[in-house]
Amino acid sequence: MATSDTRDAADDLSPEKGPEKGKESALPDGLTSNPLVAAPLGWVGQVKQFWREVGLEMKKVAWPAHTEVVNTTIIVVIAVFFFAAYLFVADIVFSYMIQGIEWGAGKIFG
């Protein structure tokens, strides 16, 4: 069900409303200047539009402060060293356990 906000937004996109009302369009074959029914762009136009939209989205990004970046980097490096040490110790323990099982199985079955 459409709310009043979506109905208003849909009304704003209609070709009867907006700044183009009453103006003659320079587009061929009766195309209007409505962005929803604009003429398709070539690949160069699509690339330009893509980079323009990328620039607009990058302006919306909330970039972290320098201290926040440094602090999170330190946390990540510490976590990497911690888990590396943990996995190293776990690997050593499991390898000794497997060697012990092999030794015991060799004594029993071999």
Secondary structure as UniProt FT lines:
FT   HELIX           4..13
FT   TURN            15..16
FT   TURN            19..22
FT   HELIX           28..30
FT   HELIX           35..37
FT   HELIX           43..60
FT   HELIX           66..109
//
